[in-house]
Amino acid sequence: MKEINKILAVVDPTVADQPAVKRAAWLAKNSGAELELLVCYYNEYLSGDRLFDSPSLEKARDEVIRNHEKHLETLAEPLRADGIVVKTSAVWDHPLYEGIIRHAMESGSDIVVKDTHHHSAVTRALLTNTDWNLIRTCPLPLWLVKPTELQEKPVFIAAIDPLHQHDKPAALDDEILHVAKGVASHVNGEVHAFHSYDPRIAVATATANAYIPVSLPFDEIEQQMHEDHEKRFIEITDFHEIDKKNAHLVAGLTHEELPAIASKLEAAVVVMGAVARSSWKRLFIGATAERTLEDLSCDLLIIKPDWFQTPVSLDSHEAA
């Protein structure tokens, strides 16, 4: 992502509170970007039924879309009054995640902002199937907003993987840090870099090799692993001019250590990479990321590699 010129905020028409709109407006205000509010809607009962003729169905769908457009305009008015350039769009498309991606690509958006589902009973933000599908298939940076207030100087944590234990390409680490620094520069934010490694991997590898003596000092194995990770971690954080006090190299499991440090630093956003793997034409992100995302209390900014191409067809599905 070179610059933020256009932000697409996904509006949930079923709820009153719109965390994604608030976050996107905040980003637009600070970056000078244009903001587009989007409702992507579909109702199977209006998509085709023997009890209705086509003109009736079309009229009903048009009326629903017009009502959503009116609602979007009420959301846009105070933002425009605050000096933000705001456009509104309501589209009939499905599945929801595909409709969002299609519109984002067609509209030339640079980033997609969407809130996560807030389960008030447990005061917790939960990622929905739509969120997971967007993480796997959205080619643009995806900002998932959790219902939290940001500090005046928000902390961004760039979660990188310098030795690519999870098959993450090297260029993605650079992009993660580049995006984190770019966004933070617009909002008076502070960037931290994070990487964790599991020392048990080195020990397990050593014990699995029959030629290694039983008396091998495992603390030396762990120390060598730490030095290997530290060397590459310092190289990339120095290159991106991350202050040493903001560079966190931790021994432990990512899905445990990243939420812990995000909580300690009261982070506003964790910036992570999602690597899509093709298997039977389905896309997945790493198991580590999946175990980490639900436990983070802050926002998530998901970045894809430059070479990633969405499997979502960009042909409109507006027809019922």
C-alpha positions as CSV (number, residue, x, y, z in Angstrom):
1,M,0.0,0.0,0.0
2,K,1.7,3.2,-1.2
3,E,-0.6,5.8,0.1
4,I,-4.1,6.0,1.6
5,N,-6.2,8.0,-0.8
6,K,-9.5,6.1,-0.5
7,I,-10.9,4.3,2.5
8,L,-13.9,1.9,2.3
9,A,-15.8,1.4,5.5
10,V,-18.3,-1.4,5.7
11,V,-21.5,-0.5,7.4
12,D,-23.6,-3.1,9.3
13,P,-27.2,-1.9,8.7
14,T,-28.6,-4.1,11.5
15,V,-26.9,-2.2,14.4
16,A,-26.9,1.3,15.6
17,D,-23.3,1.6,16.7
18,Q,-20.7,1.7,13.9
19,P,-17.1,1.2,15.2
20,A,-15.8,0.8,11.7
21,V,-17.3,4.1,10.5
22,K,-15.8,5.9,13.5
23,R,-12.3,4.3,12.9
24,A,-12.4,5.0,9.2
25,A,-13.5,8.6,9.7
26,W,-10.7,9.1,12.2
27,L,-8.2,7.7,9.7
28,A,-9.7,9.8,6.8
29,K,-9.6,12.9,8.9
30,N,-5.9,12.5,9.8
31,S,-4.8,11.3,6.4
32,G,-6.9,13.5,4.1
33,A,-8.2,10.4,2.3
34,E,-11.7,10.1,0.8
35,L,-14.1,7.9,2.7
36,E,-16.8,5.7,1.2
37,L,-19.5,4.1,3.3
38,L,-20.8,0.8,2.0
39,V,-23.8,-1.4,2.7
40,C,-23.6,-4.7,0.9
41,Y,-27.0,-6.3,1.3
42,Y,-28.8,-9.5,0.2
43,N,-32.1,-11.1,1.2
44,E,-32.9,-14.6,-0.2
45,Y,-36.6,-13.9,0.1
46,L,-36.3,-11.1,-2.4
47,S,-33.9,-12.9,-4.7
48,G,-36.6,-15.0,-6.4
49,D,-39.9,-16.6,-5.3
50,R,-42.7,-18.1,-7.3
51,L,-45.2,-15.9,-5.4
52,F,-43.7,-12.7,-6.9
53,D,-43.2,-11.7,-10.5
54,S,-40.0,-10.1,-11.6
55,P,-41.2,-6.5,-11.6
56,S,-42.4,-6.9,-8.0
57,L,-39.1,-8.4,-6.9
58,E,-37.1,-5.7,-8.7
59,K,-39.2,-2.9,-7.1
60,A,-38.8,-4.5,-3.6
61,R,-35.0,-4.7,-4.0
62,D,-34.8,-1.1,-5.3
63,E,-36.8,0.1,-2.3
64,V,-34.5,-1.8,0.2
65,I,-31.4,-0.3,-1.5
66,R,-32.9,3.2,-1.4
67,N,-33.6,2.9,2.3
68,H,-30.0,1.8,2.9
69,E,-28.8,4.8,0.9
70,K,-30.8,7.1,3.0
71,H,-29.4,5.6,6.2
72,L,-25.9,6.0,4.8
73,E,-26.5,9.6,4.1
74,T,-27.5,10.2,7.7
75,L,-24.2,8.7,8.7
76,A,-22.3,10.7,6.2
77,E,-23.7,14.2,7.0
78,P,-21.9,14.8,10.3
79,L,-18.6,13.5,8.8
80,R,-18.9,15.9,5.9
81,A,-19.6,18.7,8.3
82,D,-16.2,17.7,9.9
83,G,-14.5,18.3,6.6
84,I,-14.2,14.7,5.4
85,V,-15.1,13.9,1.7
86,V,-17.6,11.1,2.0
87,K,-19.3,9.0,-0.6
88,T,-22.1,6.4,0.0
89,S,-22.9,3.2,-1.8
90,A,-25.5,0.5,-1.2
91,V,-25.2,-2.6,-3.3
92,W,-27.2,-5.9,-3.7
93,D,-24.6,-8.7,-3.7
94,H,-23.7,-11.9,-2.0
95,P,-22.0,-13.6,-0.3
96,L,-21.2,-10.5,1.9
97,Y,-17.4,-10.9,1.8
98,E,-17.4,-11.3,-2.0
99,G,-19.6,-8.3,-2.5
100,I,-17.3,-6.2,-0.3
101,I,-14.2,-7.3,-2.2
102,R,-15.9,-6.7,-5.6
103,H,-16.9,-3.2,-4.6
104,A,-13.5,-2.4,-3.0
105,M,-11.7,-3.4,-6.2
106,E,-14.2,-1.6,-8.5
107,S,-14.1,1.6,-6.5
108,G,-10.3,1.8,-6.3
109,S,-10.1,1.6,-2.5
110,D,-6.8,1.4,-0.8
111,I,-7.9,-0.1,2.5
112,V,-11.1,-1.8,3.8
113,V,-12.3,-1.1,7.3
114,K,-14.9,-3.4,8.9
115,D,-15.9,-3.9,12.5
116,T,-16.0,-7.3,14.1
117,H,-19.1,-8.8,15.7
118,H,-19.5,-7.6,19.3
119,H,-21.1,-10.1,21.6
120,S,-22.3,-7.9,24.4
121,A,-23.1,-10.8,26.7
122,V,-19.4,-11.5,27.2
123,T,-18.2,-8.0,26.2
124,R,-16.0,-9.6,23.6
125,A,-15.3,-9.0,19.9
126,L,-15.6,-12.2,17.9
127,L,-14.5,-12.7,14.3
128,T,-17.4,-13.9,12.1
129,N,-17.3,-16.2,9.0
130,T,-17.3,-13.0,6.9
131,D,-14.3,-11.7,8.8
132,W,-12.4,-14.9,8.3
133,N,-13.3,-15.0,4.6
134,L,-12.1,-11.4,4.1
135,I,-8.9,-12.2,5.9
136,R,-8.3,-15.1,3.5
137,T,-9.4,-13.5,0.2
138,C,-9.3,-9.7,0.4
139,P,-6.3,-8.5,-1.6
140,L,-6.3,-5.0,0.0
141,P,-5.2,-4.2,3.6
142,L,-8.0,-5.2,5.8
143,W,-8.6,-3.2,9.1
144,L,-10.8,-5.2,11.5
145,V,-12.1,-2.8,14.2
146,K,-12.9,-4.0,17.7
147,P,-15.2,-1.9,19.9
148,T,-12.4,-0.1,21.8
149,E,-11.4,3.6,22.1
150,L,-8.0,4.6,20.8
151,Q,-5.4,6.5,22.8
152,E,-4.1,9.9,21.8
153,K,-0.8,8.3,20.7
154,P,-1.9,4.9,19.4
155,V,0.5,2.0,19.5
156,F,0.9,-0.1,16.4
157,I,2.5,-3.5,16.7
158,A,4.0,-5.0,13.5
159,A,4.1,-8.8,13.9
160,I,6.8,-10.1,11.7
161,D,8.5,-13.5,11.0
162,P,12.1,-12.8,10.0
163,L,13.1,-16.5,9.6
164,H,9.8,-17.4,8.0
165,Q,9.0,-20.3,10.2
166,H,5.4,-20.1,8.9
167,D,6.4,-20.0,5.2
168,K,5.8,-16.3,5.1
169,P,7.8,-14.6,2.3
170,A,10.4,-12.1,3.3
171,A,8.9,-9.2,1.3
172,L,5.7,-9.4,3.5
173,D,7.7,-8.5,6.6
174,D,8.9,-5.3,4.9
175,E,5.3,-4.5,3.8
176,I,3.9,-5.1,7.3
177,L,6.4,-2.6,8.7
178,H,6.0,-0.2,5.9
179,V,2.2,-0.1,6.3
180,A,2.4,0.1,10.1
181,K,4.8,3.1,9.9
182,G,2.8,4.7,7.1
183,V,-0.6,4.6,9.0
184,A,1.0,5.5,12.3
185,S,2.6,8.6,10.7
186,H,-0.9,9.9,9.9
187,V,-2.3,9.5,13.4
188,N,0.7,10.4,15.6
189,G,1.1,6.7,16.4
190,E,4.1,4.8,17.7
191,V,5.3,1.6,16.0
192,H,6.6,-1.5,17.7
193,A,8.0,-4.6,16.1
194,F,7.3,-8.1,17.5
195,H,8.6,-11.5,16.8
196,S,8.4,-14.7,18.8
197,Y,10.1,-18.1,18.3
198,D,9.5,-21.4,19.9
199,P,12.8,-22.8,21.4
200,R,11.2,-26.2,21.7
201,I,11.5,-26.6,18.0
202,A,15.3,-26.6,18.1
203,V,15.3,-29.0,21.0
204,A,12.9,-31.3,19.3
205,T,14.9,-31.2,16.1
206,A,18.1,-32.1,18.0
207,T,16.6,-35.0,19.9
208,A,15.1,-36.4,16.7
209,N,18.6,-36.8,15.2
210,A,20.2,-40.0,16.3
211,Y,23.7,-38.8,15.7
212,I,23.4,-36.1,18.4
213,P,24.7,-37.3,21.8
214,V,22.2,-37.6,24.6
215,S,24.4,-35.3,26.8
216,L,24.0,-32.4,24.3
217,P,23.4,-29.2,26.4
218,F,20.0,-28.1,25.3
219,D,20.5,-24.6,26.7
220,E,23.2,-24.1,24.1
221,I,20.7,-25.2,21.4
222,E,18.2,-22.7,22.6
223,Q,20.9,-20.0,22.8
224,Q,21.9,-20.6,19.2
225,M,18.3,-20.4,18.1
226,H,17.9,-17.1,19.9
227,E,21.0,-15.7,18.3
228,D,19.8,-16.8,14.8
229,H,16.4,-15.1,15.3
230,E,17.9,-12.0,17.0
231,K,20.4,-11.4,14.1
232,R,17.7,-11.3,11.5
233,F,15.2,-9.5,13.7
234,I,17.8,-6.7,14.4
235,E,18.6,-6.5,10.7
236,I,15.0,-5.9,9.6
237,T,14.1,-3.6,12.5
238,D,17.3,-1.5,12.0
239,F,16.5,-1.2,8.3
240,H,13.1,0.1,9.1
241,E,14.5,2.4,11.8
242,I,12.5,0.9,14.6
243,D,13.7,2.2,18.0
244,K,15.4,-0.7,19.9
245,K,13.2,-0.1,22.9
246,N,10.2,-0.8,20.6
247,A,11.7,-4.0,19.2
248,H,10.4,-7.1,21.0
249,L,11.9,-10.5,20.4
250,V,10.3,-13.1,22.7
251,A,10.8,-16.8,23.3
252,G,7.4,-18.4,23.3
253,L,4.3,-19.2,21.2
254,T,3.0,-16.4,19.1
255,H,-0.7,-17.0,19.9
256,E,0.2,-16.6,23.6
257,E,2.9,-13.9,23.5
258,L,1.4,-11.5,20.9
259,P,-1.9,-10.9,22.8
260,A,0.1,-10.6,26.0
261,I,2.4,-7.8,24.7
262,A,-0.5,-6.1,22.9
263,S,-2.3,-5.9,26.3
264,K,0.9,-4.7,28.1
265,L,1.5,-2.0,25.6
266,E,-2.2,-1.1,25.4
267,A,-1.9,-1.5,21.6
268,A,-4.4,0.1,19.3
269,V,-3.6,-2.1,16.3
270,V,-1.7,-5.3,15.5
271,V,-0.5,-5.4,11.9
272,M,-0.1,-9.0,10.7
273,G,0.5,-10.8,7.4
274,A,-1.9,-13.4,6.1
275,V,-0.4,-15.9,3.7
276,A,-2.9,-17.7,1.5
277,R,-2.2,-21.3,0.6
278,S,-4.0,-23.0,-2.2
279,S,-5.4,-26.4,-1.3
280,W,-8.3,-27.9,-3.2
281,K,-8.9,-24.3,-4.4
282,R,-9.6,-23.1,-0.9
283,L,-7.6,-20.4,0.9
284,F,-6.3,-20.6,4.4
285,I,-4.1,-18.5,6.7
286,G,-1.7,-20.0,9.0
287,A,-2.9,-21.9,12.1
288,T,-0.8,-19.6,14.3
289,A,-2.6,-16.5,13.0
290,E,-6.0,-18.1,13.5
291,R,-5.2,-19.0,17.1
292,T,-3.9,-15.5,17.7
293,L,-6.6,-13.2,16.2
294,E,-9.5,-14.1,18.5
295,D,-7.4,-13.4,21.6
296,L,-6.3,-9.9,20.6
297,S,-8.3,-7.2,22.3
298,C,-7.2,-4.5,19.9
299,D,-7.8,-3.8,16.2
300,L,-6.2,-6.0,13.5
301,L,-4.7,-4.8,10.2
302,I,-4.2,-7.7,7.9
303,I,-1.7,-7.4,5.0
304,K,-1.3,-9.7,2.0
305,P,1.8,-10.2,-0.2
306,D,2.1,-8.1,-3.3
307,W,1.7,-11.2,-5.5
308,F,-1.6,-12.3,-3.9
309,Q,-4.6,-12.5,-6.2
310,T,-8.1,-12.8,-4.8
311,P,-10.0,-15.9,-5.8
312,V,-13.2,-13.9,-5.7
313,S,-14.8,-13.3,-9.1
314,L,-14.9,-9.5,-9.8
315,D,-18.0,-9.9,-12.0
316,S,-21.0,-8.3,-10.3
317,H,-23.6,-10.6,-8.7
318,E,-26.2,-7.9,-8.4
319,A,-28.7,-10.0,-10.3
320,A,-30.9,-12.1,-8.0
